[in-house]
Amino acid sequence: MKKHIKYILSMAAVAGMTTTSCKKDFFNRPPESGITVGNYYQNADQVKASTNGLYGSPWFGWNNKVGWAITELASGNGRSYSDDVVAFGNFSVSNTNPEIGAAWNSPFTVIAQCNGLITNLPTAVPASVPSTVVNNALGEAHLLRAAAYFYLVRVFGNVPIIEDPLQYVDKFQTVNTNPVTDVYKFMVRDLQFAEANCSPNVAGTGHGSSGSASALLAKVYLYIQDYANARKQAEKVMSSGEFTLLPNYGDLFLTANNNNKESILAMQWIHNGGYDFGNSIQGSWAYSSAITKTGDGYGVLAPTFDLQDAFSAANDNIRRKASIMLPGDTYPELNQAGGGYTLPLNASSQGTHAQAKKYVVGSPADNGGKSAAQASGNNTYIMRYADVLLIEAEAILGQSANPGTGKGIPLTATTTDATALGALNQVRRRAGLPNLTSLTYRQLLAERRLEFALEQDYWFDLARMDGFNASTHPTATAIIKAQDRGTSSEGSEAAGYKDYVRYLNGYFTPTDARFLFPVPIGESTSDPNLLAPPVPYIFK
């Protein structure tokens, strides 16, 4: 912990300089020579730009691989033969896995840069800069810090709460973890600050708003099973009119539609800023270089049979095609110059006869030049408006079911509440599915899985299914145990490869301990206190 955190926190003192950019380019950085925190923030534009970098490069370590390895492979949505991530799919991840280091370091890098701004900005800005501008920047920093902690606490459980960017550098203190309940309390406070200080209605800019904070706060309340406040926050967002569903589900994942009206909060990527400034997901997931035209496209993640079966059982063709490719599917937005791209009939890079489509955006020509090898310019969603609608439905169902503190909502719990159904059915209608007249918790979770497949969410739904901060996971374990995560035969060319046979060789049963991931060994070796019992956090 000290090894990594001390480095990034020592750099946080200059976070305002190294993450600023001009209005023309979200990620351009000013020359660092001769710039100090005290002399850079001289006008409102410079203060507004101070948060730009919080949305991009610091998130790269998470987005590059481990984010989807945890959320898609562990959840049973995807499978991979790749040696560096296969352990996430079979529940054998150890504290020496390099990707666990990325899951720890990337969010803490975000936190360090947020802390640098929160600490330094108020004293570095001249009185001529309007207080609303300063407060908005501080609000964004609190928003992104909460988002980073939201990933950390769901992956590792107890983690250190760090506010002072120099505390552990100057004093060489060891770091204890803090309880999960305190981390969530800290996030709530951060999001309440962001809600009160961020500007409203900034859709299209790539920045978070007060509405973004309200939405993420609704999700945090949902996780801690504060259903009344989750509903209150969701309805605040719904009534604001700031966000809305895009009419066409597939349009959500086009580079041209970055920062659209459904996007609440997103990681921002560019294709020409260097490797860790671009979205590398397409390079990893695309079936072949015939899609990317940039030499990458390795097909290292493919949808499991279980996810394919879930789409098929729901007759969910619209979201399925926008999320996963099946052999013979044609996509006019890919290879546009050649009349579209059709997935070959024998495509099966991971033995499941399907490939990933979501976040696969095609060649530079397909994206107005905004794509390069392992560095596309399409955003990665942290949260979008469909989530708010489903939070509304779940919060109402949760209030009705009243499962009790730390207990999951029964899968059979049902509601016919018109407001809950109205929110849910907005999402379903866009997917071309009929309205429901009653809703069970099992149906709601299935809806979330199909809506957010391959968007780094489903594992977290499974992990919270048995209640907030649960130590046992019987409901989720039963679901995972039944998932077909295996491979199949190739099939024959004469039958169009449709006569393949499933091997039924990919069934796993995680222990309760596997619903959280181990602290990286490099961190615990440097600071053994990270493995000690958590200590209560002293809130300011």
Secondary structure, DSSP 8 states (H G I E B T S, - for coil): -HHHHHHHHHHHTTHHHHT---SS-TT-----TT--HHHH--SHHHHHHTTGGGGSGGGHHIIIIIHHIIIIITTTSEE---TTTHHHHTT---TT-HHHHHHHHHHHHHHHHHHHHHHHHHHHS-TTS-HHHHHHHHHHHHHHHHHHHHHHHHHHSSB-----TTHHHHS------B-HHHHHHHHHHHHHHHHHHS-S--TTSSS--HHHHHHHHHHHHHHTT-HHHHHHHHHHHHHH-S----SSGGGGG-GGGTT-TTEEEEE---SSS-GGGSB-HHHHHSS-HHHHSSS------EE-HHHHHHHHHTT-HHHHHHHEE-TT-EETTSSGGGT-EE--TT--TTSSS-EE-TT----TGGGTT-EETTEE---EEEEEHHHHHHHHHHHHHHHHH---TT----TT-EE--HHHHHHHHHHHHHTT----SSEEHHHHHHHHHHHSTTSS-HHHHHHHTT-TT-S--HHHHHHHHT-----B----GGGTTTT--B---------GGGGS----HHHHHH-GGGGS--------
